[in-house]
Amino acid sequence: MGKLKLGVIGMSEGNGHPYSWSAIFNGFNIEFMKDCPFSSIPDYLLEQNFPNDFLTQDAEVTHIYTQDSSTSEHTAKSSLIKNSVQNPKEMIGKIDALLLARDDAENHMKYAKDFLEAGIPIYIDKPLAHRLTDANQLFALQQFETQIYSCSALRYAKEFHLTDIERKKIGKIIMIQAYTPKSWEKYAVHVIEPVLGLLSFPSLSDFSLIKIDNYRRLSCIATQKNSDKTIVTISNLLNAPHNLSIEVIGEKASKTLVFEDSFTAFRTALQQFILQVQTKKLSIPREETQKVISLIEQGLN
């Protein structure tokens, strides 16, 4: 399989992924990208070496749709996308795979359905869904097992991983406390998925949800395959000043992990999607995605 042709669909409020994901494949025009409404995107793009740090050899984003033609035009000029369409269906037959770069999960079925039925592989932005029933409805439309790919790119953030040396120093993990700003619906996934990854996607039980106004804290017990149990707490801090971070507390030491490198996390997630399309092998087991969504759902109950 040669270089893939990708389509991208945007734009949900506060989500600049149509700009950043497309630029990671295509490169960018700084004269337009400097006016991107998400200022962090041109900042971190300019820190990279082009084309070595980009994915230009793997795929090209050739088509874009957003609900606003001026937004589509500016994104296309910024991220070197050749074609802007007025209806997403116009992409069918012209692309090999789709980036559904919207994080409003309530609209994922609306935008994904036609492409799923057409057999086009889709990277659906996080979270895939807020509830397992909705996720399973999307999975049910798959024409083949590897058609849907979905994750928080922070799953791949090196900052949220522990080395073997760090794990040995920390000892048995007795508690993990994670913190996320902004909304639970859109941002909790950014710490839930890495936290579950740190524990090799354990079984979850004994859920407890505390809410004050719209602030919330979800706790549960995570039981790993070796029967070790860990208390997991996810705190949603809305607009309070706090980074996406994970505190790992062990019997011998503790370590705080703080997310910093958006570009590398996004690039790795996009690489894994391309690999899944090319090999038709799942990059992420479906049961892991379902565990992430089940924890998101517990926080909404």
C-alpha positions as CSV (number, residue, x, y, z in Angstrom):
1,M,0.0,0.0,0.0
2,G,1.4,3.4,-1.0
3,K,0.9,6.8,0.5
4,L,-2.6,7.1,1.9
5,K,-5.1,9.8,1.0
6,L,-6.9,11.1,4.0
7,G,-10.0,13.2,4.6
8,V,-10.5,15.3,7.7
9,I,-13.8,16.4,9.3
10,G,-14.0,19.3,11.9
11,M,-14.7,21.5,13.7
12,S,-15.9,21.2,17.3
13,E,-15.6,24.0,19.8
14,G,-12.2,24.3,21.3
15,N,-10.7,21.5,19.2
16,G,-7.8,22.4,16.8
17,H,-7.1,18.9,15.6
18,P,-8.1,19.6,12.0
19,Y,-5.2,22.0,11.9
20,S,-2.6,20.0,13.9
21,W,-3.3,16.5,12.6
22,S,-3.4,17.7,9.0
23,A,-0.1,19.6,9.5
24,I,1.6,16.5,10.9
25,F,0.9,14.8,7.6
26,N,1.1,17.7,5.1
27,G,3.4,20.3,6.7
28,F,2.1,23.8,7.0
29,N,2.2,27.4,5.7
30,I,3.3,29.6,8.5
31,E,1.8,32.7,7.0
32,F,-1.7,31.2,7.5
33,M,-0.9,28.9,10.5
34,K,0.3,31.9,12.6
35,D,-3.4,33.0,12.6
36,C,-4.6,29.6,13.8
37,P,-7.2,30.3,16.6
38,F,-5.3,27.7,18.7
39,S,-2.0,29.5,19.4
40,S,-0.2,26.5,20.8
41,I,-0.4,24.7,17.5
42,P,1.9,27.0,15.4
43,D,4.1,27.2,18.5
44,Y,4.8,23.5,18.7
45,L,4.9,23.0,15.0
46,L,7.7,25.5,14.6
47,E,9.7,23.6,17.2
48,Q,9.9,20.5,15.0
49,N,12.2,19.7,12.1
50,F,10.4,19.4,8.8
51,P,10.1,17.0,7.1
52,N,12.0,14.6,9.5
53,D,9.6,15.0,12.4
54,F,6.4,14.8,10.3
55,L,4.5,11.9,8.6
56,T,4.7,13.2,5.1
57,Q,5.9,9.8,3.8
58,D,2.9,7.9,5.2
59,A,-0.1,9.9,4.1
60,E,-1.5,13.2,2.8
61,V,-4.7,14.9,4.0
62,T,-6.3,15.7,0.6
63,H,-9.8,16.7,1.6
64,I,-11.4,18.8,4.4
65,Y,-15.0,19.4,5.6
66,T,-16.1,21.7,8.4
67,Q,-19.5,23.2,9.0
68,D,-18.1,26.6,8.1
69,S,-16.6,27.3,4.7
70,S,-14.3,30.0,6.0
71,T,-12.9,27.7,8.7
72,S,-12.4,25.0,6.1
73,E,-10.6,27.5,3.8
74,H,-8.3,28.7,6.5
75,T,-7.5,25.2,7.8
76,A,-6.8,24.1,4.2
77,K,-4.4,27.0,3.5
78,S,-2.7,26.5,6.9
79,S,-2.2,22.8,6.6
80,L,-1.8,22.5,2.8
81,I,-5.0,20.6,2.1
82,K,-5.9,20.7,-1.6
83,N,-9.6,20.2,-1.5
84,S,-12.5,21.6,0.6
85,V,-15.9,20.0,0.2
86,Q,-19.4,21.2,1.1
87,N,-20.7,17.8,2.1
88,P,-18.6,15.1,3.9
89,K,-20.1,12.4,1.5
90,E,-18.1,14.1,-1.3
91,M,-15.0,12.5,0.1
92,I,-16.2,8.9,-0.3
93,G,-14.4,7.3,-3.3
94,K,-11.6,9.9,-3.1
95,I,-9.9,9.0,0.2
96,D,-8.4,5.9,1.7
97,A,-9.2,6.8,5.4
98,L,-10.8,9.5,7.4
99,L,-9.8,11.6,10.4
100,L,-13.0,12.5,12.3
101,A,-11.2,15.3,14.2
102,R,-14.1,16.4,16.4
103,D,-14.3,15.7,20.2
104,D,-18.0,16.2,20.5
105,A,-18.8,12.5,21.0
106,E,-22.6,13.1,20.7
107,N,-22.0,13.9,17.0
108,H,-19.7,11.0,16.2
109,M,-22.4,8.8,14.8
110,K,-23.8,11.6,12.6
111,Y,-20.4,12.1,10.9
112,A,-19.1,8.5,11.0
113,K,-22.1,6.5,9.8
114,D,-21.8,7.0,6.0
115,F,-18.0,6.4,6.1
116,L,-18.4,3.2,8.2
117,E,-21.1,1.9,5.8
118,A,-18.8,2.7,2.9
119,G,-16.0,0.6,4.5
120,I,-13.6,3.6,5.0
121,P,-11.3,3.3,8.0
122,I,-11.8,6.1,10.5
123,Y,-9.8,7.6,13.3
124,I,-12.5,9.0,15.6
125,D,-11.3,11.6,18.0
126,K,-11.5,11.1,21.7
127,P,-13.6,10.1,23.4
128,L,-15.2,7.6,21.0
129,A,-18.4,7.9,23.1
130,H,-19.6,8.9,26.5
131,R,-21.4,5.6,27.1
132,L,-20.7,2.0,26.2
133,T,-24.1,1.6,24.4
134,D,-23.2,4.5,22.0
135,A,-19.7,3.0,21.4
136,N,-21.1,-0.4,20.7
137,Q,-23.5,1.1,18.1
138,L,-20.5,2.6,16.3
139,F,-18.6,-0.7,16.5
140,A,-21.7,-2.5,15.1
141,L,-21.5,-0.5,11.9
142,Q,-17.9,-1.7,11.2
143,Q,-17.5,-3.5,7.9
144,F,-14.3,-5.1,9.3
145,E,-12.8,-5.4,12.8
146,T,-10.1,-2.7,12.3
147,Q,-12.2,0.0,10.7
148,I,-12.5,2.2,13.8
149,Y,-9.5,3.5,15.7
150,S,-10.0,5.8,18.6
151,C,-8.0,7.0,21.6
152,S,-6.6,9.9,23.6
153,A,-3.2,10.6,22.0
154,L,-2.0,10.9,25.6
155,R,-2.1,7.1,25.7
156,Y,1.2,7.4,23.9
157,A,2.6,10.4,25.7
158,K,6.1,9.4,27.0
159,E,5.6,11.7,30.0
160,F,2.8,9.4,31.2
161,H,4.8,6.2,31.0
162,L,7.0,4.6,33.7
163,T,10.3,3.0,32.9
164,D,11.2,-0.3,34.5
165,I,13.7,1.5,36.7
166,E,11.1,4.0,37.8
167,R,8.6,1.1,38.6
168,K,11.2,-0.7,40.6
169,K,11.9,2.5,42.6
170,I,8.2,3.2,43.2
171,G,7.4,-0.4,44.2
172,K,3.9,-1.8,44.3
173,I,1.5,1.0,43.1
174,I,-1.1,1.5,45.9
175,M,-2.7,4.6,44.6
176,I,-3.0,6.8,41.5
177,Q,-4.4,10.3,41.5
178,A,-5.0,12.0,38.2
179,Y,-6.1,15.5,37.4
180,T,-7.7,17.0,34.4
181,P,-8.9,20.5,33.6
182,K,-11.9,21.5,31.4
183,S,-14.9,19.3,30.9
184,W,-15.2,15.7,32.1
185,E,-16.9,14.8,28.8
186,K,-14.0,15.9,26.6
187,Y,-10.9,15.8,28.9
188,A,-11.3,13.0,31.4
189,V,-10.2,10.5,28.7
190,H,-6.8,12.2,28.6
191,V,-5.9,10.9,32.0
192,I,-8.2,7.9,32.2
193,E,-6.5,6.1,29.2
194,P,-2.9,6.6,30.4
195,V,-3.8,5.7,34.0
196,L,-5.4,2.4,32.8
197,G,-2.3,1.8,30.7
198,L,0.0,2.2,33.7
199,L,-2.0,-0.6,35.3
200,S,-2.2,-2.8,32.1
201,F,-5.9,-2.1,31.7
202,P,-7.1,-3.7,35.0
203,S,-10.6,-4.8,36.0
204,L,-12.5,-1.9,37.8
205,S,-14.9,-2.1,40.7
206,D,-16.3,-0.2,43.7
207,F,-17.0,3.1,42.0
208,S,-17.5,6.2,44.0
209,L,-18.5,9.6,42.5
210,I,-18.4,12.9,44.4
211,K,-19.7,16.1,42.8
212,I,-19.7,19.7,44.1
213,D,-21.3,22.0,41.6
214,N,-19.7,20.7,38.3
215,Y,-16.5,19.6,39.9
216,R,-16.2,15.9,40.3
217,R,-14.0,13.1,41.6
218,L,-14.4,9.5,40.6
219,S,-12.7,6.8,42.6
220,C,-12.5,3.0,42.0
221,I,-10.5,0.0,42.8
222,A,-8.3,-1.4,39.9
223,T,-7.4,-5.1,40.1
224,Q,-4.4,-6.0,37.9
225,K,-3.9,-9.4,36.4
226,N,-1.4,-10.3,39.2
227,S,-4.3,-9.5,41.7
228,D,-2.6,-6.4,43.0
229,K,-5.1,-3.7,43.9
230,T,-4.7,0.0,43.3
231,I,-7.0,2.9,44.4
232,V,-7.6,5.1,41.3
233,T,-8.9,8.6,41.6
234,I,-9.7,10.9,38.7
235,S,-10.4,14.6,39.6
236,N,-12.0,17.0,37.1
237,L,-11.0,20.6,38.0
238,L,-12.8,22.5,35.2
239,N,-11.2,25.9,34.9
240,A,-9.1,25.7,38.0
241,P,-5.4,26.2,37.1
242,H,-3.9,22.7,37.0
243,N,-2.0,20.7,34.4
244,L,-3.0,17.3,33.0
245,S,-1.1,15.2,35.5
246,I,-0.9,11.8,37.2
247,E,0.5,11.1,40.7
248,V,1.7,7.5,41.1
249,I,2.0,6.5,44.7
250,G,3.9,3.4,45.5
251,E,5.0,1.5,48.7
252,K,8.5,2.8,48.3
253,A,8.3,6.2,46.5
254,S,6.0,8.5,44.5
255,K,6.3,10.2,41.1
256,T,4.2,12.9,39.5
257,L,3.8,12.7,35.7
258,V,3.0,15.9,33.8
259,F,1.9,16.1,30.2
260,E,4.0,18.5,28.0
261,D,4.6,17.3,24.5
262,S,1.5,17.5,22.3
263,F,3.2,17.1,19.0
264,T,4.9,13.8,19.8
265,A,1.8,12.3,21.3
266,F,-0.4,13.3,18.3
267,R,2.2,12.0,15.8
268,T,2.5,8.7,17.5
269,A,-1.3,8.2,17.7
270,L,-1.6,9.1,14.0
271,Q,1.2,6.7,13.2
272,Q,-0.6,3.9,15.0
273,F,-3.8,4.7,13.0
274,I,-1.9,4.5,9.7
275,L,-0.3,1.2,10.8
276,Q,-3.7,-0.2,11.6
277,V,-5.0,0.8,8.2
278,Q,-2.0,-0.7,6.4
279,T,-1.8,-3.9,8.3
280,K,-5.4,-4.4,9.2
281,K,-4.3,-5.4,12.7
282,L,-5.7,-3.6,15.7
283,S,-3.4,-1.1,17.3
284,I,-5.6,-0.9,20.4
285,P,-7.6,-3.9,21.6
286,R,-11.3,-3.1,21.6
287,E,-11.7,-4.1,25.3
288,E,-9.2,-1.4,26.3
289,T,-11.3,1.2,24.5
290,Q,-14.4,-0.1,26.2
291,K,-12.8,0.1,29.6
292,V,-11.9,3.7,29.0
293,I,-15.5,4.5,28.0
294,S,-16.9,2.7,31.0
295,L,-14.9,4.9,33.3
296,I,-16.0,8.0,31.5
297,E,-19.6,6.8,31.9
298,Q,-19.2,6.2,35.6
299,G,-18.2,9.8,36.0
300,L,-21.4,11.0,34.3
301,N,-23.8,9.0,36.4
